[in-house]
Amino acid sequence: MLQFIRSIGKRNEDGASAVEYGLLVAGIAALIVAIVFAFGGVISGVFKHTCNTIASGVNAGGGQTVGTC
């Protein structure tokens, strides 16, 4: 009788954990895509500003300047 009660409490949840991991990965991927779309323009502007600063001849070492971006 005790073994029967224990068997009722045990469930095979291997498939459920695989589904949960799949949902977790999908959620993380969706979050990354949302962040890229939200901050993509800002980050692009920062890189363009940095590239234009370098291309204009501002350098810290006094050496040769880098060409255009």
C-alpha positions as CSV (number, residue, x, y, z in Angstrom):
1,M,0.0,0.0,0.0
2,L,2.8,2.4,0.9
3,Q,4.5,1.7,-2.4
4,F,1.3,2.5,-4.3
5,I,1.0,5.9,-2.5
6,R,4.6,6.7,-3.4
7,S,4.0,5.8,-7.0
8,I,1.1,8.2,-7.2
9,G,3.3,11.1,-6.0
10,K,6.0,10.4,-8.5
11,R,5.6,11.7,-12.0
12,N,7.8,11.6,-15.0
13,E,8.5,15.3,-15.8
14,D,11.4,14.9,-18.2
15,G,9.3,16.2,-21.1
16,A,8.0,19.1,-19.1
17,S,11.4,20.3,-18.2
18,A,12.5,20.3,-21.9
19,V,9.5,22.4,-22.8
20,E,10.3,24.8,-19.9
21,Y,13.9,25.2,-21.1
22,G,12.6,25.8,-24.6
23,L,10.3,28.5,-23.4
24,L,13.1,30.0,-21.4
25,V,15.4,30.2,-24.4
26,A,12.6,31.7,-26.5
27,G,11.9,34.3,-23.9
28,I,15.6,35.3,-23.7
29,A,15.9,35.5,-27.5
30,A,12.8,37.7,-27.6
31,L,14.3,40.0,-24.9
32,I,17.5,40.3,-26.8
33,V,15.7,41.2,-30.0
34,A,13.6,43.8,-28.1
35,I,16.8,45.4,-26.6
36,V,18.5,45.5,-30.0
37,F,15.5,47.3,-31.6
38,A,15.1,49.7,-28.6
39,F,18.8,50.7,-28.3
40,G,20.0,50.0,-31.8
41,G,19.7,53.6,-33.0
42,V,21.4,55.0,-29.9
43,I,24.3,52.6,-30.1
44,S,24.6,53.3,-33.9
45,G,24.8,57.0,-33.2
46,V,27.5,56.5,-30.6
47,F,29.6,54.5,-33.0
48,K,29.1,57.0,-35.8
49,H,30.1,59.9,-33.5
50,T,33.3,57.9,-32.5
51,C,34.1,57.1,-36.1
52,N,33.6,60.7,-37.2
53,T,35.8,61.9,-34.3
54,I,38.6,59.5,-35.3
55,A,38.2,60.4,-39.0
56,S,38.5,64.2,-38.3
57,G,42.0,63.7,-37.1
58,V,41.7,63.9,-33.3
59,N,44.2,61.5,-31.9
60,A,45.7,60.9,-28.5
61,G,49.2,59.8,-29.5
62,G,50.2,62.5,-31.9
63,G,50.7,59.9,-34.7
64,Q,49.1,59.6,-38.0
65,T,45.3,59.8,-38.3
66,V,43.1,57.0,-39.5
67,G,41.2,57.3,-42.8
68,T,37.5,57.7,-43.3
69,C,35.0,55.3,-41.7
